[in-house]
Amino acid sequence: MQKRLARKLDLELLLSKTAPHPTPSPSLEQYTIPAETAAMMLYIAAYSNQNIVGKKVLDLGCGTGRLAIGAALLGAREVVGVDIDRTAVKIAAVNAAKLGAEKVQWVVTDIDAIAGQFDTVLQNPPFGVQKRGVDQRFLEKALQVGTVVYSLHKSICRDSKIFEALKKHKNEAIPAQPSPFLEAFIEAHGGRIWAVYKMAMSIPHMFAFHTKKKHVFLVDLYVIHK
């Protein structure tokens, strides 16, 4: 059994060893969350807010499993990873076994089928670039089944100084203001924004329409209480 991790760097190194999706779909926006972003998100949830250790955790749209696996390695009582893509879930299960995250339950289904209640929901949802509004669908479901939600969304920040600083330090996060649209949407669905953290995320060249070897952009991590 994997010993519960106590250092963010250890978690980041372990998550970097997970296998990616061999044939990601652009229509599903299947970008693997970077190991440093996942580790930062999980450590904020686990050690800043005590929402992982001993908790029942859901990774909504788990992909190849980094957030679910990380939650298990940090000491969650129970973890469920859900994704509509069977291939992604198979890879997630292999990744979990390789890293000793035995307690994760993997489910292949659409998010609409998820029911029950979880202490914490973690999600890196599609940003709605390919299918408008899909990020809102994930948020709505997360607020239905979770007490606390950690959700990543593309930032609306255009401050070049903030971008350059976070681009240089990808393992850092700074407090930020919420998007007025997301704030209104969250409140309309029974949620209250507890905090927002801004960080840099990078994705490699994955699809034919990508023009750079690596794309770096800002994301906001929303911490939402129901």
C-alpha positions as CSV (number, residue, x, y, z in Angstrom):
1,M,0.0,0.0,0.0
2,Q,1.3,3.5,-0.9
3,K,2.3,5.5,2.1
4,R,0.4,8.8,2.3
5,L,2.4,11.6,0.7
6,A,3.3,14.7,2.6
7,R,5.4,16.7,0.1
8,K,4.0,18.4,-3.0
9,L,7.2,17.7,-5.0
10,D,6.9,14.0,-4.3
11,L,3.3,14.0,-5.6
12,E,4.2,16.0,-8.7
13,L,7.0,13.5,-9.5
14,L,4.7,10.5,-9.1
15,L,1.9,12.1,-11.2
16,S,4.4,12.9,-13.9
17,K,4.9,9.1,-14.3
18,T,1.3,8.4,-15.4
19,A,0.7,7.3,-19.0
20,P,-1.2,9.8,-21.2
21,H,-4.1,9.1,-23.5
22,P,-2.7,7.5,-26.8
23,T,-5.5,9.0,-29.0
24,P,-7.0,12.1,-27.3
25,S,-10.1,13.6,-28.9
26,P,-10.0,17.3,-29.7
27,S,-13.9,17.4,-29.5
28,L,-13.7,16.2,-25.9
29,E,-10.8,18.6,-25.1
30,Q,-8.8,15.7,-23.7
31,Y,-5.8,17.6,-22.5
32,T,-4.0,15.8,-19.6
33,I,-3.7,18.2,-16.6
34,P,0.1,18.9,-16.1
35,A,1.6,17.2,-13.1
36,E,2.6,20.5,-11.4
37,T,-1.0,21.9,-11.9
38,A,-2.5,18.8,-10.5
39,A,-0.2,18.7,-7.5
40,M,-0.9,22.4,-6.7
41,M,-4.6,21.9,-7.0
42,L,-4.5,18.8,-4.7
43,Y,-2.3,20.4,-2.1
44,I,-4.5,23.4,-1.8
45,A,-7.5,21.1,-1.3
46,A,-5.6,18.8,1.1
47,Y,-3.5,21.1,3.2
48,S,-4.9,24.6,2.9
49,N,-8.5,23.5,3.2
50,Q,-8.5,20.0,4.6
51,N,-10.8,18.7,1.9
52,I,-8.9,15.5,0.9
53,V,-7.5,13.5,3.8
54,G,-10.2,11.1,5.1
55,K,-12.8,12.5,2.6
56,K,-15.0,10.9,-0.1
57,V,-13.7,12.4,-3.3
58,L,-15.0,12.5,-6.9
59,D,-12.8,13.2,-9.9
60,L,-15.4,14.3,-12.5
61,G,-14.1,13.8,-16.0
62,C,-11.1,12.0,-14.7
63,G,-9.3,11.4,-18.0
64,T,-6.2,9.3,-17.3
65,G,-6.6,9.8,-13.6
66,R,-4.1,12.3,-12.2
67,L,-6.4,14.1,-9.8
68,A,-8.1,10.9,-8.6
69,I,-4.8,9.1,-8.1
70,G,-3.3,12.1,-6.3
71,A,-6.3,12.3,-3.9
72,A,-5.8,8.7,-3.1
73,L,-2.1,9.1,-2.5
74,L,-2.8,12.1,-0.2
75,G,-5.1,10.0,2.0
76,A,-8.7,10.3,0.8
77,R,-11.0,7.8,2.4
78,E,-12.7,6.9,-0.9
79,V,-12.1,8.1,-4.4
80,V,-14.2,7.7,-7.6
81,G,-13.0,8.6,-11.0
82,V,-15.6,9.1,-13.8
83,D,-15.1,9.6,-17.5
84,I,-17.2,8.9,-20.6
85,D,-14.1,7.6,-22.5
86,R,-13.5,3.9,-21.9
87,T,-9.9,4.1,-23.1
88,A,-9.1,6.9,-20.7
89,V,-10.5,5.0,-17.8
90,K,-8.6,1.9,-18.7
91,I,-5.3,3.9,-18.7
92,A,-6.3,5.6,-15.4
93,A,-6.8,2.2,-13.8
94,V,-3.3,1.0,-15.0
95,N,-1.8,4.3,-13.8
96,A,-3.4,3.8,-10.4
97,A,-2.1,0.3,-10.0
98,K,1.4,1.3,-11.0
99,L,1.4,4.1,-8.4
100,G,-0.3,2.1,-5.6
101,A,-3.6,4.0,-5.5
102,E,-5.7,0.9,-4.9
103,K,-8.7,2.6,-3.4
104,V,-9.8,4.4,-6.5
105,Q,-13.0,3.2,-8.1
106,W,-13.2,3.8,-11.9
107,V,-16.5,4.3,-13.7
108,V,-17.2,4.7,-17.4
109,T,-20.3,6.8,-17.8
110,D,-21.5,10.3,-18.7
111,I,-21.5,12.8,-15.9
112,D,-25.3,13.0,-16.0
113,A,-25.5,9.5,-14.6
114,I,-23.6,10.4,-11.4
115,A,-25.6,10.5,-8.2
116,G,-25.0,10.4,-4.5
117,Q,-23.0,12.8,-2.4
118,F,-19.3,13.5,-2.1
119,D,-17.3,15.6,0.4
120,T,-15.1,16.9,-2.4
121,V,-15.3,17.1,-6.2
122,L,-12.2,17.7,-8.2
123,Q,-12.4,18.6,-11.9
124,N,-10.4,19.8,-14.9
125,P,-13.4,20.2,-17.2
126,P,-13.4,21.0,-20.9
127,F,-13.1,24.7,-21.2
128,G,-15.9,25.0,-23.8
129,V,-13.5,25.9,-26.7
130,Q,-14.9,23.1,-28.9
131,K,-18.4,22.8,-27.4
132,R,-19.7,26.0,-25.9
133,G,-21.2,25.6,-22.4
134,V,-19.8,22.2,-21.5
135,D,-17.8,23.7,-18.6
136,Q,-21.1,24.9,-17.1
137,R,-22.6,21.4,-17.4
138,F,-19.7,20.1,-15.4
139,L,-20.0,22.8,-12.8
140,E,-23.8,22.2,-12.4
141,K,-23.2,18.4,-11.8
142,A,-20.4,19.1,-9.4
143,L,-22.6,21.3,-7.3
144,Q,-25.3,18.7,-7.3
145,V,-23.2,16.0,-5.8
146,G,-20.4,17.8,-4.0
147,T,-20.1,19.7,-0.7
148,V,-16.9,21.4,-1.8
149,V,-15.9,21.8,-5.5
150,Y,-12.4,22.4,-6.9
151,S,-12.8,23.4,-10.6
152,L,-10.3,24.7,-13.2
153,H,-11.4,27.2,-15.8
154,K,-9.6,29.3,-18.4
155,S,-8.7,32.7,-17.0
156,I,-10.0,35.9,-18.4
157,C,-6.9,37.8,-17.1
158,R,-5.0,39.8,-19.7
159,D,-2.3,41.2,-17.4
160,S,1.0,40.4,-19.2
161,K,3.0,40.9,-16.0
162,I,1.0,38.3,-14.1
163,F,1.2,35.9,-17.1
164,E,5.0,36.2,-17.4
165,A,5.5,35.7,-13.6
166,L,3.3,32.6,-13.4
167,K,4.7,31.3,-16.7
168,K,8.1,31.4,-15.1
169,H,6.9,29.7,-11.9
170,K,4.4,27.1,-12.9
171,N,4.3,25.5,-9.5
172,E,2.9,28.7,-7.9
173,A,-0.6,30.0,-7.5
174,I,-1.8,33.5,-6.5
175,P,-5.2,34.8,-5.3
176,A,-7.5,36.1,-8.0
177,Q,-10.9,37.6,-8.7
178,P,-13.7,35.4,-10.1
179,S,-15.2,35.8,-13.5
180,P,-18.5,37.7,-13.1
181,F,-20.2,35.2,-15.4
182,L,-19.0,32.2,-13.5
183,E,-19.7,33.9,-10.1
184,A,-23.4,34.5,-11.2
185,F,-23.7,30.9,-12.6
186,I,-22.3,29.3,-9.4
187,E,-24.6,31.3,-7.2
188,A,-27.6,30.5,-9.3
189,H,-26.8,26.8,-8.8
190,G,-26.5,26.9,-5.1
191,G,-22.8,27.5,-4.7
192,R,-20.6,30.2,-3.1
193,I,-17.1,31.0,-4.2
194,W,-14.7,30.5,-1.3
195,A,-11.5,31.4,-3.1
196,V,-10.0,31.7,-6.6
197,Y,-6.3,30.9,-7.4
198,K,-4.6,31.8,-10.6
199,M,-1.8,29.6,-12.1
200,A,-0.1,28.9,-15.4
201,M,-0.9,25.7,-17.3
202,S,1.0,24.3,-20.2
203,I,-0.1,21.7,-22.8
204,P,2.1,20.1,-25.4
205,H,1.5,19.9,-29.2
206,M,-1.2,17.3,-29.4
207,F,-3.5,18.0,-32.4
208,A,-3.0,19.0,-36.1
209,F,-4.4,22.5,-35.4
210,H,-1.8,23.3,-32.7
211,T,0.9,25.6,-34.1
212,K,3.4,25.6,-31.1
213,K,5.4,22.8,-29.5
214,K,3.9,24.0,-26.1
215,H,1.1,26.3,-25.3
216,V,1.1,28.2,-21.9
217,F,-2.0,30.0,-20.6
218,L,-3.6,31.1,-17.4
219,V,-6.2,29.1,-15.5
220,D,-8.3,29.9,-12.4
221,L,-8.9,27.3,-9.7
222,Y,-12.3,27.9,-8.2
223,V,-12.9,26.7,-4.6
224,I,-16.7,26.5,-4.2
225,H,-18.8,25.6,-1.2
226,K,-22.4,24.5,-1.6
